[in-house]
Amino acid sequence: MTYDRLVCANCAAPVSEGRCPVCRANRERLQQQGPLGGLSPTALLTLLVVLIAAMALLAAYRTA
Ligand SMILES: [Zn+2]
């Protein structure tokens, strides 16, 4: 997700320049989302591991 062309509604300058508090808040929020729009590769990997662990636990409970 790119915010390079995003224009601030408060100061009408590019958000990436961070000229006003609204710009800076938006810029920080967008940067926290990462390149995959909310999910970084690390977060995806963690999610996958948790999912596999949950399924393994579920299988263990069913067979026990
Ligand atoms: Zn602004």
N, CA, C, O and the ligand as a Tripos MOL2 file, in Angstrom:
@<TRIPOS>MOLECULE
protein
  257   255    65     0     0
PROTEIN
NO_CHARGES

@<TRIPOS>ATOM
      1 N           0.8430   -1.1950    0.0000 N.3       1 MET1
      2 CA          0.0000    0.0000    0.0000 C.3       1 MET1
      3 C           0.8770    1.2430    0.0000 C.2       1 MET1
      4 O           1.7530    1.3900    0.8530 O.2       1 MET1
      5 N           0.6490    2.1190   -0.9360 N.am      2 THR2
      6 CA          1.4620    3.3260   -1.0280 C.3       2 THR2
      7 C           0.6710    4.5520   -0.6090 C.2       2 THR2
      8 O          -0.4910    4.7120   -0.9830 O.2       2 THR2
      9 N           1.3010    5.4070    0.1600 N.am      3 TYR3
     10 CA          0.6430    6.6290    0.5940 C.3       3 TYR3
     11 C           1.3350    7.8540    0.0100 C.2       3 TYR3
     12 O           1.1190    8.9760    0.4680 O.2       3 TYR3
     13 N           2.1710    7.6320   -1.0070 N.am      4 ASP4
     14 CA          2.9430    8.7220   -1.5940 C.3       4 ASP4
     15 C           2.0480    9.7840   -2.2240 C.2       4 ASP4
     16 O           2.3530   10.9760   -2.1870 O.2       4 ASP4
     17 N           0.9320    9.3270   -2.8070 N.am      5 ARG5
     18 CA          0.0660   10.2760   -3.5110 C.3       5 ARG5
     19 C          -1.1480   10.6750   -2.6930 C.2       5 ARG5
     20 O          -2.0350   11.3830   -3.1710 O.2       5 ARG5
     21 N          -1.1720   10.2110   -1.4530 N.am      6 LEU6
     22 CA         -2.2960   10.5350   -0.5950 C.3       6 LEU6
     23 C          -2.2060   12.0010   -0.1750 C.2       6 LEU6
     24 O          -1.1730   12.4520    0.3210 O.2       6 LEU6
     25 N          -3.2960   12.7360   -0.3770 N.am      7 VAL7
     26 CA         -3.2940   14.1570   -0.0110 C.3       7 VAL7
     27 C          -4.1050   14.3500    1.2630 C.2       7 VAL7
     28 O          -5.2040   13.8140    1.4050 O.2       7 VAL7
     29 N          -3.5470   15.1210    2.1790 N.am      8 CYS8
     30 CA         -4.1880   15.3460    3.4680 C.3       8 CYS8
     31 C          -5.4180   16.2350    3.3120 C.2       8 CYS8
     32 O          -5.4060   17.2090    2.5580 O.2       8 CYS8
     33 N          -6.4860   15.8790    4.0430 N.am      9 ALA9
     34 CA         -7.7040   16.6770    3.9890 C.3       9 ALA9
     35 C          -7.5630   17.9320    4.8350 C.2       9 ALA9
     36 O          -8.3420   18.8750    4.6870 O.2       9 ALA9
     37 N          -6.5900   17.9480    5.7060 N.am     10 ASN10
     38 CA         -6.4170   19.0790    6.6310 C.3      10 ASN10
     39 C          -5.5630   20.1890    6.0250 C.2      10 ASN10
     40 O          -5.9310   21.3620    6.0950 O.2      10 ASN10
     41 N          -4.4190   19.8250    5.4290 N.am     11 CYS11
     42 CA         -3.5090   20.8520    4.9310 C.3      11 CYS11
     43 C          -3.3150   20.7580    3.4200 C.2      11 CYS11
     44 O          -2.6060   21.5780    2.8360 O.2      11 CYS11
     45 N          -3.9400   19.7600    2.7770 N.am     12 ALA12
     46 CA         -3.8940   19.6080    1.3200 C.3      12 ALA12
     47 C          -2.4860   19.3630    0.7930 C.2      12 ALA12
     48 O          -2.2330   19.5510   -0.3970 O.2      12 ALA12
     49 N          -1.5790   18.9520    1.6480 N.am     13 ALA13
     50 CA         -0.2350   18.5880    1.2190 C.3      13 ALA13
     51 C          -0.1260   17.0670    1.2320 C.2      13 ALA13
     52 O          -0.9180   16.4020    1.8990 O.2      13 ALA13
     53 N           0.8480   16.5000    0.5020 N.am     14 PRO14
     54 CA          1.0260   15.0410    0.5320 C.3      14 PRO14
     55 C           1.2280   14.5460    1.9540 C.2      14 PRO14
     56 O           2.0140   15.1110    2.7140 O.2      14 PRO14
     57 N           0.5100   13.4800    2.3090 N.am     15 VAL15
     58 CA          0.5930   12.9430    3.6700 C.3      15 VAL15
     59 C           2.0220   12.5070    3.9840 C.2      15 VAL15
     60 O           2.4640   12.5900    5.1300 O.2      15 VAL15
     61 N           2.7460   12.0400    2.9570 N.am     16 SER16
     62 CA          4.1010   11.5380    3.1750 C.3      16 SER16
     63 C           5.0380   12.6370    3.6790 C.2      16 SER16
     64 O           6.0710   12.3370    4.2770 O.2      16 SER16
     65 N           4.6890   13.9090    3.4440 N.am     17 GLU17
     66 CA          5.5450   14.9950    3.9130 C.3      17 GLU17
     67 C           5.3320   15.2820    5.3930 C.2      17 GLU17
     68 O           6.2100   15.8420    6.0480 O.2      17 GLU17
     69 N           4.1790   14.9040    5.9230 N.am     18 GLY18
     70 CA          3.9200   15.0720    7.3510 C.3      18 GLY18
     71 C           3.9390   16.5150    7.8130 C.2      18 GLY18
     72 O           4.6010   16.8340    8.8010 O.2      18 GLY18
     73 N           3.2290   17.3930    7.1220 N.am     19 ARG19
     74 CA          3.2810   18.8140    7.4580 C.3      19 ARG19
     75 C           2.4290   19.1760    8.6730 C.2      19 ARG19
     76 O           2.7520   20.1310    9.3800 O.2      19 ARG19
     77 N           1.3660   18.4490    8.9280 N.am     20 CYS20
     78 CA          0.5020   18.7660   10.0660 C.3      20 CYS20
     79 C           0.2660   17.5070   10.9030 C.2      20 CYS20
     80 O           0.5890   16.4070   10.4550 O.2      20 CYS20
     81 N          -0.2850   17.6450   12.0960 N.am     21 PRO21
     82 CA         -0.5100   16.4630   12.9650 C.3      21 PRO21
     83 C          -1.3780   15.4050   12.2980 C.2      21 PRO21
     84 O          -1.1730   14.2120   12.5230 O.2      21 PRO21
     85 N          -2.3470   15.8190   11.4770 N.am     22 VAL22
     86 CA         -3.2100   14.8530   10.7930 C.3      22 VAL22
     87 C          -2.3760   14.0300    9.8130 C.2      22 VAL22
     88 O          -2.5420   12.8140    9.7190 O.2      22 VAL22
     89 N          -1.4850   14.6930    9.0890 N.am     23 CYS23
     90 CA         -0.5820   14.0080    8.1630 C.3      23 CYS23
     91 C           0.2590   12.9750    8.9000 C.2      23 CYS23
     92 O           0.3540   11.8190    8.4880 O.2      23 CYS23
     93 N           0.8610   13.4120    9.9860 N.am     24 ARG24
     94 CA          1.7710   12.5180   10.7190 C.3      24 ARG24
     95 C           1.0310   11.3260   11.2980 C.2      24 ARG24
     96 O           1.5510   10.2100   11.3090 O.2      24 ARG24
     97 N          -0.1880   11.5620   11.7800 N.am     25 ALA25
     98 CA         -0.9840   10.4640   12.3350 C.3      25 ALA25
     99 C          -1.3330    9.4610   11.2430 C.2      25 ALA25
    100 O          -1.2380    8.2510   11.4460 O.2      25 ALA25
    101 N          -1.7360    9.9760   10.0820 N.am     26 ASN26
    102 CA         -2.0800    9.0950    8.9670 C.3      26 ASN26
    103 C          -0.8580    8.3300    8.4790 C.2      26 ASN26
    104 O          -0.9340    7.1420    8.1650 O.2      26 ASN26
    105 N           0.2650    9.0320    8.4220 N.am     27 ARG27
    106 CA          1.4860    8.3980    7.9380 C.3      27 ARG27
    107 C           1.8960    7.2520    8.8640 C.2      27 ARG27
    108 O           2.2690    6.1730    8.4030 O.2      27 ARG27
    109 N           1.8230    7.4970   10.1680 N.am     28 GLU28
    110 CA          2.1930    6.4470   11.1230 C.3      28 GLU28
    111 C           1.2530    5.2570   11.0220 C.2      28 GLU28
    112 O           1.6790    4.1040   11.0780 O.2      28 GLU28
    113 N          -0.0270    5.5530   10.8740 N.am     29 ARG29
    114 CA         -1.0210    4.4760   10.7900 C.3      29 ARG29
    115 C          -0.7840    3.6260    9.5460 C.2      29 ARG29
    116 O          -0.8840    2.4000    9.5940 O.2      29 ARG29
    117 N          -0.4670    4.2890    8.4250 N.am     30 LEU30
    118 CA         -0.2570    3.5630    7.1790 C.3      30 LEU30
    119 C           1.0430    2.7750    7.2170 C.2      30 LEU30
    120 O           1.1340    1.6860    6.6510 O.2      30 LEU30
    121 N           2.0550    3.3350    7.8920 N.am     31 GLN31
    122 CA          3.3370    2.6390    7.9550 C.3      31 GLN31
    123 C           3.2410    1.4070    8.8350 C.2      31 GLN31
    124 O           3.9290    0.4130    8.6020 O.2      31 GLN31
    125 N           2.3820    1.4740    9.8490 N.am     32 GLN32
    126 CA          2.2280    0.3290   10.7440 C.3      32 GLN32
    127 C           1.5880   -0.8410   10.0190 C.2      32 GLN32
    128 O           1.7880   -1.9950   10.3980 O.2      32 GLN32
    129 N           0.8190   -0.5500    8.9750 N.am     33 GLN33
    130 CA          0.1340   -1.6280    8.2570 C.3      33 GLN33
    131 C           1.1010   -2.4740    7.4470 C.2      33 GLN33
    132 O           0.8300   -3.6470    7.1880 O.2      33 GLN33
    133 N           2.2200   -1.9000    7.0460 N.am     34 GLY34
    134 CA          3.2060   -2.6750    6.3170 C.3      34 GLY34
    135 C           2.8750   -2.7930    4.8440 C.2      34 GLY34
    136 O           1.8400   -2.3030    4.3920 O.2      34 GLY34
    137 N           3.7620   -3.4500    4.0850 N.am     35 PRO35
    138 CA          3.6070   -3.5300    2.6320 C.3      35 PRO35
    139 C           2.4490   -4.4060    2.1900 C.2      35 PRO35
    140 O           1.9850   -4.2700    1.0580 O.2      35 PRO35
    141 N           1.9690   -5.2940    3.0380 N.am     36 LEU36
    142 CA          0.8960   -6.2080    2.6310 C.3      36 LEU36
    143 C          -0.4560   -5.7570    3.1690 C.2      36 LEU36
    144 O          -1.3850   -6.5580    3.2760 O.2      36 LEU36
    145 N          -0.5640   -4.5000    3.5000 N.am     37 GLY37
    146 CA         -1.8420   -3.9740    3.9470 C.3      37 GLY37
    147 C          -2.3220   -4.5820    5.2430 C.2      37 GLY37
    148 O          -3.4730   -5.0080    5.3380 O.2      37 GLY37
    149 N          -1.4620   -4.6310    6.2450 N.am     38 GLY38
    150 CA         -1.8800   -5.1070    7.5550 C.3      38 GLY38
    151 C          -1.1750   -6.3640    8.0060 C.2      38 GLY38
    152 O          -1.0300   -6.6020    9.2050 O.2      38 GLY38
    153 N          -0.7320   -7.1720    7.0550 N.am     39 LEU39
    154 CA         -0.0890   -8.4260    7.4550 C.3      39 LEU39
    155 C           1.3230   -8.4970    6.8900 C.2      39 LEU39
    156 O           1.5110   -8.5840    5.6770 O.2      39 LEU39
    157 N           2.2980   -8.4610    7.7620 N.am     40 SER40
    158 CA          3.6820   -8.6350    7.3270 C.3      40 SER40
    159 C           3.9650  -10.1210    7.1780 C.2      40 SER40
    160 O           3.2410  -10.9420    7.7420 O.2      40 SER40
    161 N           5.0000  -10.4840    6.4320 N.am     41 PRO41
    162 CA          5.3460  -11.9160    6.2910 C.3      41 PRO41
    163 C           5.5180  -12.5950    7.6370 C.2      41 PRO41
    164 O           5.1410  -13.7540    7.8060 O.2      41 PRO41
    165 N           6.0880  -11.8740    8.5980 N.am     42 THR42
    166 CA          6.2770  -12.4420    9.9370 C.3      42 THR42
    167 C           4.9360  -12.7080   10.6030 C.2      42 THR42
    168 O           4.7460  -13.7400   11.2460 O.2      42 THR42
    169 N           4.0080  -11.7700   10.4440 N.am     43 ALA43
    170 CA          2.6840  -11.9410   11.0390 C.3      43 ALA43
    171 C           1.9570  -13.1110   10.3810 C.2      43 ALA43
    172 O           1.2790  -13.8830   11.0590 O.2      43 ALA43
    173 N           2.0980  -13.2430    9.0680 N.am     44 LEU44
    174 CA          1.4660  -14.3570    8.3510 C.3      44 LEU44
    175 C           2.0230  -15.6870    8.8270 C.2      44 LEU44
    176 O           1.2840  -16.6480    9.0380 O.2      44 LEU44
    177 N           3.3400  -15.7270    8.9920 N.am     45 LEU45
    178 CA          4.0040  -16.9520    9.4340 C.3      45 LEU45
    179 C           3.5490  -17.3100   10.8440 C.2      45 LEU45
    180 O           3.2720  -18.4740   11.1350 O.2      45 LEU45
    181 N           3.4720  -16.3100   11.7160 N.am     46 THR46
    182 CA          3.0170  -16.5330   13.0920 C.3      46 THR46
    183 C           1.5950  -17.0640   13.0940 C.2      46 THR46
    184 O           1.2690  -17.9950   13.8320 O.2      46 THR46
    185 N           0.7490  -16.4650   12.2630 N.am     47 LEU47
    186 CA         -0.6470  -16.8880   12.1670 C.3      47 LEU47
    187 C          -0.7330  -18.3500   11.7320 C.2      47 LEU47
    188 O          -1.5410  -19.1200   12.2500 O.2      47 LEU47
    189 N           0.1200  -18.7160   10.7660 N.am     48 LEU48
    190 CA          0.1310  -20.0830   10.2530 C.3      48 LEU48
    191 C           0.5470  -21.0630   11.3420 C.2      48 LEU48
    192 O          -0.0560  -22.1240   11.5030 O.2      48 LEU48
    193 N           1.5840  -20.6940   12.0840 N.am     49 VAL49
    194 CA          2.0830  -21.5610   13.1650 C.3      49 VAL49
    195 C           1.0090  -21.7420   14.2310 C.2      49 VAL49
    196 O           0.7920  -22.8530   14.7170 O.2      49 VAL49
    197 N           0.3410  -20.6590   14.5910 N.am     50 VAL50
    198 CA         -0.7120  -20.7160   15.6100 C.3      50 VAL50
    199 C          -1.8550  -21.6070   15.1190 C.2      50 VAL50
    200 O          -2.4190  -22.3900   15.8830 O.2      50 VAL50
    201 N          -2.1850  -21.4750   13.8450 N.am     51 LEU51
    202 CA         -3.2730  -22.2630   13.2610 C.3      51 LEU51
    203 C          -2.9400  -23.7540   13.3030 C.2      51 LEU51
    204 O          -3.7810  -24.5790   13.6600 O.2      51 LEU51
    205 N          -1.7060  -24.0860   12.9350 N.am     52 ILE52
    206 CA         -1.2680  -25.4870   12.9410 C.3      52 ILE52
    207 C          -1.2630  -26.0350   14.3670 C.2      52 ILE52
    208 O          -1.6800  -27.1690   14.6040 O.2      52 ILE52
    209 N          -0.7900  -25.2260   15.3150 N.am     53 ALA53
    210 CA         -0.7600  -25.6360   16.7150 C.3      53 ALA53
    211 C          -2.1740  -25.8710   17.2290 C.2      53 ALA53
    212 O          -2.4190  -26.8300   17.9610 O.2      53 ALA53
    213 N          -3.0970  -25.0050   16.8530 N.am     54 ALA54
    214 CA         -4.4870  -25.1370   17.2950 C.3      54 ALA54
    215 C          -5.1000  -26.4130   16.7300 C.2      54 ALA54
    216 O          -5.8300  -27.1160   17.4290 O.2      54 ALA54
    217 N          -4.8080  -26.7130   15.4700 N.am     55 MET55
    218 CA         -5.3510  -27.9170   14.8370 C.3      55 MET55
    219 C          -4.7600  -29.1740   15.4680 C.2      55 MET55
    220 O          -5.4570  -30.1730   15.6440 O.2      55 MET55
    221 N          -3.4760  -29.1190   15.8060 N.am     56 ALA56
    222 CA         -2.8170  -30.2540   16.4560 C.3      56 ALA56
    223 C          -3.4190  -30.4970   17.8330 C.2      56 ALA56
    224 O          -3.6380  -31.6400   18.2350 O.2      56 ALA56
    225 N          -3.6850  -29.4070   18.5540 N.am     57 LEU57
    226 CA         -4.3080  -29.5100   19.8760 C.3      57 LEU57
    227 C          -5.6980  -30.1190   19.7540 C.2      57 LEU57
    228 O          -6.0800  -30.9900   20.5350 O.2      57 LEU57
    229 N          -6.4390  -29.6500   18.7720 N.am     58 LEU58
    230 CA         -7.8040  -30.1290   18.5500 C.3      58 LEU58
    231 C          -7.8050  -31.6280   18.2430 C.2      58 LEU58
    232 O          -8.6270  -32.3850   18.7590 O.2      58 LEU58
    233 N          -6.8600  -32.0360   17.3850 N.am     59 ALA59
    234 CA         -6.7450  -33.4540   17.0290 C.3      59 ALA59
    235 C          -6.3730  -34.2870   18.2400 C.2      59 ALA59
    236 O          -6.8770  -35.3980   18.4070 O.2      59 ALA59
    237 N          -5.4930  -33.7630   19.0910 N.am     60 ALA60
    238 CA         -5.0560  -34.4720   20.2920 C.3      60 ALA60
    239 C          -6.2240  -34.6610   21.2470 C.2      60 ALA60
    240 O          -6.3660  -35.7170   21.8620 O.2      60 ALA60
    241 N          -7.0600  -33.6360   21.3690 N.am     61 TYR61
    242 CA         -8.2050  -33.7180   22.2750 C.3      61 TYR61
    243 C          -9.2470  -34.7220   21.7540 C.2      61 TYR61
    244 O          -9.8960  -35.4190   22.5340 O.2      61 TYR61
    245 N          -9.3920  -34.7800   20.4390 N.am     62 ARG62
    246 CA        -10.4110  -35.6560   19.8530 C.3      62 ARG62
    247 C         -10.0270  -37.1360   19.9910 C.2      62 ARG62
    248 O         -10.8840  -37.9930   20.2030 O.2      62 ARG62
    249 N          -8.7230  -37.4170   19.8680 N.am     63 THR63
    250 CA         -8.2730  -38.7980   19.9220 C.3      63 THR63
    251 C          -8.1370  -39.2770   21.3670 C.2      63 THR63
    252 O          -8.1620  -40.4800   21.6290 O.2      63 THR63
    253 N          -7.9930  -38.3400   22.3020 N.am     64 ALA64
    254 CA         -7.7970  -38.7090   23.7030 C.3      64 ALA64
    255 C          -9.0990  -39.1580   24.3510 C.2      64 ALA64
    256 O          -9.1130  -39.5050   25.5320 O.2      64 ALA64
    257 ZN         -1.9400   17.4820    6.7620 Zn       65 ZN65
@<TRIPOS>BOND
     1     1     2 1
     2     2     3 1
     3     3     4 2
     4     3     5 am
     5     5     6 1
     6     6     7 1
     7     7     8 2
     8     7     9 am
     9     9    10 1
    10    10    11 1
    11    11    12 2
    12    11    13 am
    13    13    14 1
    14    14    15 1
    15    15    16 2
    16    15    17 am
    17    17    18 1
    18    18    19 1
    19    19    20 2
    20    19    21 am
    21    21    22 1
    22    22    23 1
    23    23    24 2
    24    23    25 am
    25    25    26 1
    26    26    27 1
    27    27    28 2
    28    27    29 am
    29    29    30 1
    30    30    31 1
    31    31    32 2
    32    31    33 am
    33    33    34 1
    34    34    35 1
    35    35    36 2
    36    35    37 am
    37    37    38 1
    38    38    39 1
    39    39    40 2
    40    39    41 am
    41    41    42 1
    42    42    43 1
    43    43    44 2
    44    43    45 am
    45    45    46 1
    46    46    47 1
    47    47    48 2
    48    47    49 am
    49    49    50 1
    50    50    51 1
    51    51    52 2
    52    51    53 am
    53    53    54 1
    54    54    55 1
    55    55    56 2
    56    55    57 am
    57    57    58 1
    58    58    59 1
    59    59    60 2
    60    59    61 am
    61    61    62 1
    62    62    63 1
    63    63    64 2
    64    63    65 am
    65    65    66 1
    66    66    67 1
    67    67    68 2
    68    67    69 am
    69    69    70 1
    70    70    71 1
    71    71    72 2
    72    71    73 am
    73    73    74 1
    74    74    75 1
    75    75    76 2
    76    75    77 am
    77    77    78 1
    78    78    79 1
    79    79    80 2
    80    79    81 am
    81    81    82 1
    82    82    83 1
    83    83    84 2
    84    83    85 am
    85    85    86 1
    86    86    87 1
    87    87    88 2
    88    87    89 am
    89    89    90 1
    90    90    91 1
    91    91    92 2
    92    91    93 am
    93    93    94 1
    94    94    95 1
    95    95    96 2
    96    95    97 am
    97    97    98 1
    98    98    99 1
    99    99   100 2
   100    99   101 am
   101   101   102 1
   102   102   103 1
   103   103   104 2
   104   103   105 am
   105   105   106 1
   106   106   107 1
   107   107   108 2
   108   107   109 am
   109   109   110 1
   110   110   111 1
   111   111   112 2
   112   111   113 am
   113   113   114 1
   114   114   115 1
   115   115   116 2
   116   115   117 am
   117   117   118 1
   118   118   119 1
   119   119   120 2
   120   119   121 am
   121   121   122 1
   122   122   123 1
   123   123   124 2
   124   123   125 am
   125   125   126 1
   126   126   127 1
   127   127   128 2
   128   127   129 am
   129   129   130 1
   130   130   131 1
   131   131   132 2
   132   131   133 am
   133   133   134 1
   134   134   135 1
   135   135   136 2
   136   135   137 am
   137   137   138 1
   138   138   139 1
   139   139   140 2
   140   139   141 am
   141   141   142 1
   142   142   143 1
   143   143   144 2
   144   143   145 am
   145   145   146 1
   146   146   147 1
   147   147   148 2
   148   147   149 am
   149   149   150 1
   150   150   151 1
   151   151   152 2
   152   151   153 am
   153   153   154 1
   154   154   155 1
   155   155   156 2
   156   155   157 am
   157   157   158 1
   158   158   159 1
   159   159   160 2
   160   159   161 am
   161   161   162 1
   162   162   163 1
   163   163   164 2
   164   163   165 am
   165   165   166 1
   166   166   167 1
   167   167   168 2
   168   167   169 am
   169   169   170 1
   170   170   171 1
   171   171   172 2
   172   171   173 am
   173   173   174 1
   174   174   175 1
   175   175   176 2
   176   175   177 am
   177   177   178 1
   178   178   179 1
   179   179   180 2
   180   179   181 am
   181   181   182 1
   182   182   183 1
   183   183   184 2
   184   183   185 am
   185   185   186 1
   186   186   187 1
   187   187   188 2
   188   187   189 am
   189   189   190 1
   190   190   191 1
   191   191   192 2
   192   191   193 am
   193   193   194 1
   194   194   195 1
   195   195   196 2
   196   195   197 am
   197   197   198 1
   198   198   199 1
   199   199   200 2
   200   199   201 am
   201   201   202 1
   202   202   203 1
   203   203   204 2
   204   203   205 am
   205   205   206 1
   206   206   207 1
   207   207   208 2
   208   207   209 am
   209   209   210 1
   210   210   211 1
   211   211   212 2
   212   211   213 am
   213   213   214 1
   214   214   215 1
   215   215   216 2
   216   215   217 am
   217   217   218 1
   218   218   219 1
   219   219   220 2
   220   219   221 am
   221   221   222 1
   222   222   223 1
   223   223   224 2
   224   223   225 am
   225   225   226 1
   226   226   227 1
   227   227   228 2
   228   227   229 am
   229   229   230 1
   230   230   231 1
   231   231   232 2
   232   231   233 am
   233   233   234 1
   234   234   235 1
   235   235   236 2
   236   235   237 am
   237   237   238 1
   238   238   239 1
   239   239   240 2
   240   239   241 am
   241   241   242 1
   242   242   243 1
   243   243   244 2
   244   243   245 am
   245   245   246 1
   246   246   247 1
   247   247   248 2
   248   247   249 am
   249   249   250 1
   250   250   251 1
   251   251   252 2
   252   251   253 am
   253   253   254 1
   254   254   255 1
   255   255   256 2
@<TRIPOS>SUBSTRUCTURE
     1 MET1         2 RESIDUE 1 A MET
     2 THR2         6 RESIDUE 1 A THR
     3 TYR3        10 RESIDUE 1 A TYR
     4 ASP4        14 RESIDUE 1 A ASP
     5 ARG5        18 RESIDUE 1 A ARG
     6 LEU6        22 RESIDUE 1 A LEU
     7 VAL7        26 RESIDUE 1 A VAL
     8 CYS8        30 RESIDUE 1 A CYS
     9 ALA9        34 RESIDUE 1 A ALA
    10 ASN10       38 RESIDUE 1 A ASN
    11 CYS11       42 RESIDUE 1 A CYS
    12 ALA12       46 RESIDUE 1 A ALA
    13 ALA13       50 RESIDUE 1 A ALA
    14 PRO14       54 RESIDUE 1 A PRO
    15 VAL15       58 RESIDUE 1 A VAL
    16 SER16       62 RESIDUE 1 A SER
    17 GLU17       66 RESIDUE 1 A GLU
    18 GLY18       70 RESIDUE 1 A GLY
    19 ARG19       74 RESIDUE 1 A ARG
    20 CYS20       78 RESIDUE 1 A CYS
    21 PRO21       82 RESIDUE 1 A PRO
    22 VAL22       86 RESIDUE 1 A VAL
    23 CYS23       90 RESIDUE 1 A CYS
    24 ARG24       94 RESIDUE 1 A ARG
    25 ALA25       98 RESIDUE 1 A ALA
    26 ASN26      102 RESIDUE 1 A ASN
    27 ARG27      106 RESIDUE 1 A ARG
    28 GLU28      110 RESIDUE 1 A GLU
    29 ARG29      114 RESIDUE 1 A ARG
    30 LEU30      118 RESIDUE 1 A LEU
    31 GLN31      122 RESIDUE 1 A GLN
    32 GLN32      126 RESIDUE 1 A GLN
    33 GLN33      130 RESIDUE 1 A GLN
    34 GLY34      134 RESIDUE 1 A GLY
    35 PRO35      138 RESIDUE 1 A PRO
    36 LEU36      142 RESIDUE 1 A LEU
    37 GLY37      146 RESIDUE 1 A GLY
    38 GLY38      150 RESIDUE 1 A GLY
    39 LEU39      154 RESIDUE 1 A LEU
    40 SER40      158 RESIDUE 1 A SER
    41 PRO41      162 RESIDUE 1 A PRO
    42 THR42      166 RESIDUE 1 A THR
    43 ALA43      170 RESIDUE 1 A ALA
    44 LEU44      174 RESIDUE 1 A LEU
    45 LEU45      178 RESIDUE 1 A LEU
    46 THR46      182 RESIDUE 1 A THR
    47 LEU47      186 RESIDUE 1 A LEU
    48 LEU48      190 RESIDUE 1 A LEU
    49 VAL49      194 RESIDUE 1 A VAL
    50 VAL50      198 RESIDUE 1 A VAL
    51 LEU51      202 RESIDUE 1 A LEU
    52 ILE52      206 RESIDUE 1 A ILE
    53 ALA53      210 RESIDUE 1 A ALA
    54 ALA54      214 RESIDUE 1 A ALA
    55 MET55      218 RESIDUE 1 A MET
    56 ALA56      222 RESIDUE 1 A ALA
    57 LEU57      226 RESIDUE 1 A LEU
    58 LEU58      230 RESIDUE 1 A LEU
    59 ALA59      234 RESIDUE 1 A ALA
    60 ALA60      238 RESIDUE 1 A ALA
    61 TYR61      242 RESIDUE 1 A TYR
    62 ARG62      246 RESIDUE 1 A ARG
    63 THR63      250 RESIDUE 1 A THR
    64 ALA64      254 RESIDUE 1 A ALA
    65 ZN65       257 GROUP 0 **** ****
